Amino acid sequence: IKLQAYDLSVPQIKKAIQRSNNDVGGRVIEMTEREYIIRGRGYITDKEMLSKVVVGTDNKGTPIVIGDFAKVNIGGNIRRGLVELDGKGEVVGGIVIMRYGEDAFKLIKRLKQKFKEMEPAFPKGVKVVTTYDRSTLIKDSVKTLTEAVTEEIIIVFIIIFLFLLHVRSTFISIITLIVAIAIAFIPMFYMKITSNIMSLAGIIIAIGDVVDGAVIMTENAHLKLQENPDKDRKEVIIEAAKEIGPSIFSSLLIIVVAFIPVFSLQAQEGLLFSPLAYTKTFAVLFGAILSITLVPALMVLFIRGKIKPAEKNPINRFVIAIYKPILRFCVHYRYIIVSASVALMLVTIPAFFMLGSEFMPPLDEGTIMLMPITTPGISIEAAKNLTQVQDKILYSFPEVKLVFGKAGRAETSTDPAPLSMIETIVNLHPKSKWRPGMTKNRLLKEMDKALSLAGVQNAFTMPIKARIDMLTTGIRTPIGIKVLGDNLFTINEIGKKLEKIIRDIPETRSVYAERELGGYFIDFTPDRLAIARYNLEVLDVMDIVETSIGGLDISTTIEGRERYKINIRYPRELRNDVEKLKRVLVPININPKEMPSGRFNHVPLGQLGEIKVKMDASMIKDEMGSLSGWIYVDPETKDIGGYVKKAKNIINTKLHLPKGYFLKWTGQYEFLERMQKLMKTVIPLTLLIIFIILYFNFKGLAQTFIVMLSVPFAAIGGIWLMFILNYNTSVAVWVGMIALLGIAAQTASIMVTYLDKGFLNWSKQGKMNSREDLIKMVVEYGSFRVRPLIMAVGLNIMGLIPILVSKGTGSDIAKRIAIPLWGGLLSLTFLTLLVIPAIYVIWRSIYLKRQLKKDPNDINK
């Protein structure tokens, strides 16, 4: 009414403000031998000055200022986000974004110090509350694995001492281990690999391999000193090192090569496991180098005094007493033993395919993240109420320490989240303060049940995991389905059908199909003929819609260091429903004197087009040249691969897709598929490289094939232990299997080397004349050399126990690596000590038979 009374329009106001808010420069003038800079100071500096901006004059020539027809207030912009704490109401939140490659732990420490420095400057009653802190996760996980490493080193010391009963000799392996790990930290430092869960896990699985060389060489030196008590001690030790050093180096090299598949991992799994791969590889590589450089020198220094013979050691006597008759039985009934082993391997194949599959094992971050899915178009007030109700329910759980809810976007240009996207951080008390018998899975189920609200689908995850998932696929749940096609309406209908089908699958916790057409809109469609009758253009009308209704930032006030946008729009009461929007005035260009009596120089917006409420796409997604709609699936099971396989079969049966439309499974399942395809290529190539190394080491195909048989046999124990513990295959499990692959080849090659050495010695001595001689040699040499093999394998088996029994933060991933490795080492022990000698006798028996047919004397030449 006032705009009509003053004969003003919104474009006039916009122009007046813009032309009244400017500073200019007038170059310089010289006065009294000084240079003066000329400045035109026209910036608006406060709201009072803005209210005095002249827009025009009335019939009497009196200036019309903005304050005559408008209210000038300082207010907030349209809110697109909010944060809430503990269900008690809104708070002001802040986000610290770390630069790429920075040390999170050090940064958090500096931030906490900075917060303390800032506190005196806060108004009374205002304080900083940390709502998410990764330093606790870092400290707890590093502490867990550091303790495991320490315990493993102690176990190594005890095992070596028990078998050698020589304290000084024990220090050879310990010093070698410490030096190898210390040197490994040098390239890690330059590669900026920090001490974290993965790098420490690499050390844990490397310790047994690093000391193997030192242990076997030390044991061999003990043996040579017992056999040659009258010779010079130093010469005997050097001879012992020369005898077995090259074989040790090549066997450790196999372990290094076996880890190639881990280096081939891509994307997030590559970034996660590369510290483990580098740490283990560096440690084993330097261990191999030290085994032929430092270890011989340490043996000369430390192997002194009385060396107790192996047969006088009660542990050795016990092991040999148990092992020798069993070995004799196995080589006598070699075909039965080998057939039983093959049968066990065949039985293991179905067990392997019965294992579930997941991309990554769960890392308990100690914090829960709730990301509920709501329908699009939720208002700021509704989002606030929903967030507060959810936070209040979560805070009521005694296990919960703090709840921080965020709806919509933060005040940054990098956060495009809509109001329907809610992220709630739930910090938990230490487990010692939880209710008796409470577990995390049980707690999540109770929370999910308590948060059963209409129109909301719950999805629980963890902060770091959620960020990785969102950055890589955009999917906030473990599994996502993308419906791709050309028409949003059809995609929307397919999504609804999929939601109904998947909800009926028993293992589904929650499922939600995005409503592509779920956005609420008030559309103004211009009537171009009506607009033309008033001598207007469409843009003139749209400017009014954008400015008067939407509010447009047209300029900025300069108030010292502060800046405020100047925004003009109708008061809320004149634009809060469709009927009032129709009455928004649009200035026309026709001269009022030429208009019919009773008409003004404005026309209501409703006469220039149609205004109606409509539902349409709130967000349009495009992928691979097609429109897409997303379905979020949160399964209860951890077996992602099995769940997707089952869901695919059900969907293929119940859903018929129109021509030109297809489904793409994403989320963790997409990563799982990629990793599985990669392993199918890389592992066979790695086995081929190991085969080549073994062939050049043995210079014979038969020995190489015998050693290569150790790989599938060793996997038997790992697979069955995973089956018993109900573990799924994952990237971490495959890392453990890959580590087992190298250890299996190394251990088997040592046994074959010992047996080959015995065969050649007996042949030279003229003792190898029949199959009975061969069996006798295998039993004698096998039992005679059982000590170094038991020590080598035992170090790996016993060394992994600390991580197997650990329950601290970070142990989840480490256990997934250790379980297949530990189980495989058990079956590897059986294979190395019993099956390989049986296979060796079968092979050498055939060889002997052929040689004796040619020339009975040739075999002993």
N, C-alpha and C positions, 0 to 999 in steps of 0.2 A: 504493500500500500504506500509506504514512504517512497519507494523507488518511483512509483507512478506519480505520486504527488510532486516530487522534485524533478520529474521528467528525466530520470537517469537510467542507465543500463549497467549490467555487470561488466561488459567490455570497457565502458568508460571508467569504472572504478579501477579495473585492472590496469588500464593505461595510466591513470592518474598516479597510482601508487608507484608503478615502475619508473615514471618520469620524475617522481619526487624523492627518489632514494638513490642518490649517486654522488660520488666524489669525483672531482676532476683535477687536473694539473694545468697550470698556466705558465709553465716553464719558469724563468727567473728574471728578476730585474736587479739592477745595481743601485744601491743607495748608500751614501757615506762610506764609500770604498768597501762595501760589503755586498755579498750576493744573497738575495732573498728568493726563496722558492715560493711560488704562488700556488695555493691550494684552494679549491672550491669544496667546502665541507657540507655536503648535502645528504649524508647518510642519516637515515632514521635511527635514532639511538634508544628509543623506549616507546611504550605503547601510547603514552600521552601525545608524543610527537606524531605518531601514526594516526591518531584520531583527529589531528588538526590538518591532515592533508586535504588540500582543496580539490574538489572534483569538478565544480562548475559554479555558476551564479544563478540566482533566481531572477524574476522579472524586474526586481528593483536594483539589481546589481550587487546584492549581498552574497558573499562567498558561501558556497555549500561545502561543508567539510564532512569527512567520513563519520565523525561523532554525531552528526545531525540525524543520520538514518541507519547507523549500524552500531553494534557493540564490539568493542575491541578488548579481547581477553587473552591472557596467556593460558594455554592448555596443551595437553599432550596430543601427539599424533594418534591416528587410528591404531589401536593395539592389535598386534598379530602374534603375541605370545605372552606367557606369564610363568612365574615360578612360585612354588608353595613348599612350606617346610612342616613336616610332622603332622599335617592335617590341621594346623592351627591358623592358617591364613597366609596371604601373599607376603613375599619378601622380595628383596632386590638380589638378583643372582649375578655372578660373574664367571666367565670362562677363561682359563689360561690356556693358550694354544702354544705348544712347544715347537720350536724349529726342528725341521727334519734332521735326524742324526744326533740330536743333543742327548745328553745323559739325563734321563728322567729323574733318577734318584737325587742327583746333585741339584737339579733345578728345583725340585720340591723342597729340598732343604733350604735353599736360598729364599724361596718364596715364603716359607714359614718365618724365617728371620725378618723378611721385609714386612710381613703382617704385624709382627711384634713392634717394629719401629713405627708403624702407622697408627697403632691403637691410641696413643695419646692425642692424636688429632681428631678422633671421632667424637661426635656429640655424645652426651651422656645417654647411656642405655643402648648405644649402637655397638655391635661387635661383629667380628668376622667368624663365621662358622664354616669349617671345611666340610663340604658335603661329599666329596670323593677324593680319595688320596691313594695313589698307586704305590707310594713308598712302603706301606705295610705289606702289600703283596710281594714287592721286591725283596724286602728284608726277610719275610717268612720263608719264601721259596729258596733264596740263597742260603739261609740258615739250614733249612732241611737238607739240601744237597751237600752243603759243606760238611755237615755232621756225617752224612753218608760216606763222603770221601775219606774223612778222618777214620771212621770205623773200618772202612775197607783197607786202608793202609795198615792198621793194627792187625787185622785178620791176616793180611799178607805176611807180616812179620812172624806171627804165631805159626802159620802153616809151614813156612820155610824152616823155622827153628825146629819144629817137631820132626821134620823129615831128615834134617841134616845134623841136628844137635850140635851146632857150631855157631855161636853168637856172632863171631866176626864175619862168617860167610853170609849170615842173614843181612848184614849191613850192606853188602855188595848190591843186592837187589833193591833195598830201600834207597840207597844213594842214587842208583841208576834211575829209579822211578822219580825221585824228587828232581833230579837234574833234567830229565826228559820233559817233565811237566813245566819246569821253570823256563827251559829253552823254548818250549811251545808257546809260552806267553809272549815271547818277543815278536814273532810274526803276527800274533793276535793283537798286540798293541798297535802295530803299524797298520793293521787292517781294521782297527777300531772295533774289535770284537770285545764286548764287555763280559764281566762275570755275571752270567744270568742262568736261568734254568737250563737252557740248551747247552751252553758251553760247559757247565759243570756236569751235566749228564754225559757229555762227550768224554770227560775225564773219568767218570765212573766206569763206563764200559770199556775204556782204554787201559785201565790200570792192570788188569790181568794180562793183556797182550803185551804191555810195555815190559813187565817183569819176566815174561816167559823166557825170553832170550837169556837174561842174566841168570835165571834159575837153572835152566838146562845146562848152560855153560859151567856154572858153579858146581852142579851135581856131577858133570862129566870130569871136571878137574879133581873132585873128591875121589871119584872112581879110579882115575889114572894114578893118583898118589897112593891109593891102596894097592894097586897092581905093581907099582914101581917104587917101593919104599926106599930103595938104595940109590936111586937116581937123584940128580940135582932138582930140588923143588921147583925152582924157577923154570927150568927147561921142561919139566913135566907139565906144568901149568900152561906154558906157551904151546906145547904140543897138543894139549887137550883143547885149547882155544882154536888152533888151526884145524883140528880134526872136525869140529862141529860148527865153527863160526859161519862158514859160507852157507850151510844149510839153514841155520837160524836166520841169517839175513834174508835169504830168499823166501822163507816161510813168513817172516814179518812183512815182507814186500807184498805177499799175497793178500794179507789182511788190509794193507793200504789200498791195493787195487780193488778189493772187494767192495770198498765204500764208494766207488764211482757212481752207482745209481743214486746215492743221496745227493751228490753234487748236481745231478741232472734235474732235481726237483724244481718246479717252476712256481712263479707267483708267490702267494702268501706262505705256502708250505716250504718253498725254497728259502724264503727269508727267515722263516722260523727255525728250520733245521740246518741251515748253513753254518751257524756257530758250532753246533754239535759236530757236524762233519769235519769242519776245519780243525777244531780242537782235538778230536780223536785222531785225525790223520796226522797232524803235526806231532802229537805225543807218540804215536806208534812209529812214525818215520824217524823221529829223533831217537826213540828207543832202539830201533833197528841199527842206526848208525852207532849209538853208544855201545851196543852189544858187541861190536867188532873193534871198538876203539877204547872206550873207558873201562868196560867190564874186564878185559884181560889185565889192564893195569891194576884195577882194584883187586882182582884175584891174587896177583902177586903180592900186593900189600896186606891183604886181610886173611888169606888162607895160610895160616901159620899154626903152630902148635899141634896138639894131638887131634888127628882126624879119626873119628869113630867109624869103623867099617859098617856098611849098610846092614850086614847080617846081625850086628850087635845092637841095632836100633830096634826096640820092641815094636814100634809102629810099622817099620819096614818088614820085620819078620811076620807080623800079623797079616799085613797086606799080601805078601808073597804066599804065605800059607793058605790064604783064602783063594787067591787068584790062580795059583799054579794048577790045582786040580780042576778048577772050572775051565781054564784055558785048554788043558789036556782033553777034557770032555768035548769042548767045542770043536777042536781041530780033528778029533776022531770022528765026531758026528757032524762034520762040516756041512754036508749037503742039507741036513735037517735044519741046522742053525741058519744057513743062508736062506733056505726056503721059508723058514719061519719069519725071518727078517723081511723078506720080500712080501710075504703075506701081510705082515704088520703094516708095511708101507702102503699096500693096496687098500687095506681097511682104513687107513688114515685119510685117503683121498675123499671118501664121502664125508668124513668128519670135517675136513677143511671146507668143503662146499656148504656144510651146514652152519658154519660160522657166519655171524652177521657182519655187516660192514658199515663203517662210518668214516667220514673224512678225517676228522681230528678227534682224539680223545678229549673228554672234558677237563679243562684246567679250572679247578675251583678257585676263582678269584677272590673269594671271601665276601663278595658283594653281588647282590641280585639286581637285575635291571628288568623292570616291567615295561613292556611296550604294547599297551592295549590298542586294539584297532577299533575305531569308531566310524560312524557313517560320515561322509563329507558334508560340509555345510554347517557344522556345529558352530554356535556363536561363542564369542569370548566369555560371556557370562556362564553359558552352559559348560564350556570347557573348564572354567574356574571351579564350578560346583563339583563337576565330575572328578577333577584332580584332587580336590580337597577331601571328598568322600573316600576315594581310593587310598589316599595317604593316611587318613585317619584310621581306616581299617587295618592297613599294613602296620602302622605304628602301635596298634593294640597287641601285636604278637610279642611275647616276652623275649623272643630271640632277636628282635629288631632294635637296633641302637638309634638309627636316624633314617628319615625318609625325606627325599628331596624330589619333588615332582616338577616337571617342565612340560608345558603345553605350547605348541606352536613354535615359532622361530625366535632365536635370540636376536639382539639388535646388531646383527652383523650381515654383511653382504654374502657370506659363505654359508648361511643357514636358510635353505628354502622351505623348511618344514611348514606344512599347513597346520591350522589349529587342531585338526582332527588327529594329529600325530602327537601322542603323549609319551614322554620318557620319564620313568621314575626310578631313581637310584635308591636302593634299599641296603643300607649298611647294617651288618649283623654283629652281634656280640661274639666274643670268642666262644668256641663250642663248649668250653668248660662251664659257661653260664647258661647253656640251653637246658630245656626240660629233659628229664631222664628218658632215654630211648629215642629222642628226636634226631632225625637225620635230615639232610638237606632235601632229598626227594619227598619225604613225608611233609616237610615244611612247605614246599612248593605246592603240593596237593591241597594242603589246608588253606594256603593263601588263595589258590585258584577257586576253591569252593566258596571262600568268604567274599571274593570279589565278583561273584556271579551277578552282574548288573545288566539290566535290559539294554540291548543295543550295543553291547561292548564284548569284544572277543579278546581274551587275555593271551599274551605271548610272553613267556619268561625267557630271559637270556642273561648274559653278563656284559658289563660295559665294554671291555676290550674286544670281546668276541663280536658284540653287536656292531661296533665301529668298523671292524674288518669286513663283516658281512655286508654292511651298508655301502662301504666304499667299493667293494668288488662286484656285487650283483645288485645292490639296491634292495634286496630282500631282507626283511628284519626277522624272519623265522628260519629254522633250519632247512625247510624245503619250500620252494616256490614253484608255481606253474604259470607260464606265460602263454596266454591265448593270442595267437597272431592271425590277423586277417585284414579285411578292407573296410568293414563296417562296424562302428562302435556299438550300435544297437545289437547286432548279432553277437559280437564279442561279449557284451553284457549278459545276454541270455545264456550263452555257453558257460560263462563264469558262474551264474546262479545254479545251473545244472551240476557243474563240477562240485560246487560247494555242498550240495545236497548229497551227492554220491560219496564224497570223501568223509563227510560227517558220520556216515553209517559204518565206516571202517573202524573196528574196535580199538585199534592202537592210536586213533586220532584224539589229541587233547583239545585242539581247537582248529577251526578253518574259517577263513573269511575271503570272499571274492570281492574285489574292489568294485564298487558301483560306478562304472564309467560315466553313467548318465545321472549320477546322484547329486550333482551340484544345483543349487537353487539360484535362479536368475530372475531379474526384472528387466525385460527387454523393451527398448524403445525402438520401434521401426518407423523411420520417417516416411511421411506421405509427400512425395516429391512434388506433386502438382499443387498441393496446399501450400507448401513452402514457397513455390514459385509465385503463387498468387500474392504473397506478401513481399515480393521482391527480395527474397532471401535465398541463400545457398545452404546446402546440407551442412557444410562446415560451420556456418553461423549458429545453427541449432545445436550441433554437437558440442560446440564450445560452451554453450549454456549448460548442457548435461554434465560435461566434465567439470566445469567450474562451480556452478551454483549448487549442484547436487553432490558431486563427488568431492569437491574441494580441491583447489589447485594451488600449489606453491608458486607464487608469482614473483617473490623477491625475498630478501633477507635483511633483518635488522642487525646492525653492528653495535653491540653493547659491550665495549671493552674487549675482553678475550672471549666473550660469549657471542654465539650466533643463534638467531631464531628465525625460522622460516615464517614468511607472511602468507597466510592461507585464507582465501575468501570462499564462503559458501553460505547457503541459507541456514537459518537456525534449525535445530533438530525437529522442532514441532511443525515445521513447514515442509519436511521431506521424509517423514517416517512411515508413510504408506502410499499405496498406488494412487488413491484419489488426490492426495495432496501433491504428489508429483505431477499430476495432470494440470495443476494450477500454477506450476512454476512459470514465471513470465519470461517471454522471449521478445527482445526489442525488435521492432520492424523498421524498415528504412523508408516507408511512405511518409511524406510530409503530413503532419496532423491536420493542416488546413484543408488538405484534399480528402480527408477521411469523412465518412458519413457521420452525422450528429450522434453523439453518445458513445463513440468508440475512441479508445486511447491508442498511444503509440507502443503498446505491448500486446502480445497475444499469448494465451495460455499454451503450454507445451502440448496439452492433450488435443488441441486443434491442428497440430502439425504432424501428427503421427499416432501410432497405436502403442499403448503401454500395457504389457501383460506379464503375468508371472509364468515362468517356464522352468522345467528341469532339463539340464543339459550336462555335457561333460565338464567336470570341474578341473580335470587335468587330462591332457592328451599325451600318451606315450607312443613313441615310435621306435621300432627295432627291426633291423634287417629289411628296411624298406616297407614294413607293414605296421599298421596300428596294433597296439597290444593292450591287453588287460591282465592284471596280476591276481593270482590267488595265493594267499599266505597259508601255509600248513605247518602246524606245530604238533609233531607226533610225540606220544608218550615214550615210545621205544627209542633206544639209542642206535638201533640197527637201521640206519638211514637207507642203505642199499636194499635190504629186505623189504622195508616198508614201501619204497618206491616201486619195487618189482611187483608186489602184491597190488598196490594201487593201480598200476598200469594195466594189469590183467582185468581188474574190475571195471576200470574206465573203458577199456576196449570193448568189453561186453555190453555195458549199459549206455554208452554215449556214442552217437553218430555225428561226426563233424561234417558240416556243409563243405562243399567243394571250395578250395582256396583258403581253408582255415586249418591250422595245425597247432599242436601243443609243444612247448619247450619246457623241460624240467630244469630247474635252476636251484640256486642256494648251495648248500653244502654238497648236494648230490652232483651238481655240475663239476665241482672240484674233485669229488670222489671218482667220477668217470674219467676225468683227465689224468688223475694220478694212476689209476689202474691201467689205462692204455699205455702210459709212459713206462710203467714197470714191466709190462709184457715185452717191451722192446729192449729196455736197458739191461735188465737182469740176464737174459740170454747172452747179450754181448759181453757182459762182465764175466760170465762163466767161460766164455770162449777165451778171453784174455787170460784168466786163471789157468785154463787148460794149456795154453801156449807156454806160460811161465813154468808150469809143472813139467811139461814135456822137455823143455830145455834143461830143467833141473835134474830129472831122472834119465833123460836121453832114452826113454823107452815108453811105448804106448801102453803096455800092460800096467805098469806102475801108475801111470797117469790116470787111466780109467779106474783103477782101484781107489785112488784118492778122490776122484770126482764122484764116486758112488757115495762118499761120506756126506755130500751136500743134501740129497733127499732123505737119507737116513737120519741125519742130524735134525732135520725139520720135524720129524715124527714127534719127538718129545715136546717141542714148542707148540705144535698144533693141538696135541691132546691136552696139554696144560691150559691152553686158551679155551678149549672146548669145556673142560671141567669148571673153569672159573667164569664161564659165560662171557668171555671177552670178544669184542668185535675186531675184525681186521681194520687197520687204519694206517695213516702215514707213519705214526710212531711204531706200530707193530712191524711194519715193513722195514723200518730202520733197524729194529732188533733182529729181524730175520736176515737182513743183509750183513749185519755184524756177525751173526752166527755162521753165515756162509764162509767168511774168511777164516774164522777160528776152526771150523770143521776141516777145511782144506789144509790148514797149517798143522793141526794135530794129527790128522791121518797121514800127512806126508812124513811127519817125524817117525811114526810107527813103521811105515813102509821103508824108510831109510834105515832104521835099526834092523829090520828083518833082512833087507838086502845086504847090509853089512855082515850079518851073521851067515847068510847064505854064501857070500864070497869067501869069508874066513874059513868056513868048514870045507868049502870046495878046495881051497888052497892047501888045507891040511889033510885032504884025502878022506874026509869023513862023510861026504855027501854021495852016498852010493845007492840009496833006496828011498822009497816014500817014508819008511819008518825013520830014517835018518833026518829027513826033512821035517817030519812032525816033532822029533826030538829037539831039533835045532830051534824051531819056532817056539816050543814050550820053554826051552832054556833061555833064549834071547828075550822072548816076550816077558817072562817073569823077572829076568835079570834087569831089564830096562823099564820095568813098570813104575819105579819110583819117580823118574823125571816126568813121565806122562801123567801120573796121578797128581803130582805137584802142579804141573802146568794147567791141567783141566780143573783141579781142585781150587786153584787160586781164582779162576774165573767163576766157578760155582759158588764158593763161599764168599767171594768178594761182592757178589750181587745181593746177598742176603740183607744187608742194611737197608737197601732201597726197597726190597720186597716187603719188609715189615714196617717201613716208614708210613706214617699217616699225615705228615705235615703238608703244608702248601707246596705245590710243585711236584709232589710225589706221584700224582695221577699220570702225568705224561711219562715220567721216568719209569713207572711200573709197566706201562704199555711197551716200552722199549725192552725192559729187563725180563718180563715174563716169557716171551718166546725164546729169548736168549738163554734164560736159565733152564727152561724145559728142554730146549735143544741140546744144551750141554750135558744134561743127564743121559739122553739117548745117545749123544756123541761119545760119552764115556763107554757105554756098553758097546757101541759100534767099534771104537778104536781098539779097545782091549780084547774083544771077543770075535766080532764079525770079520774085521779086516784080517786078523791072522787066519781065520777059516778060509776066506777068499784067497789069501796069499798061498795057502797050502794047495788049494784046488788048482791055481794057476801054475805054481812051481811043479806040481805033480805031473801036469801035462807036459811041461817043459822038460822035466827029468826023463819022462817016458820016451820022448822023442830023442833026446840026447843019448840015452842009454842004448836005443835001437841003432843009432848011427855009429857011436863009438863009446863003449863002456868006460874008457879011460879019459875021454874028452872032457867030461864034466868036472874033473878035478884038476884040469890044467890051468 
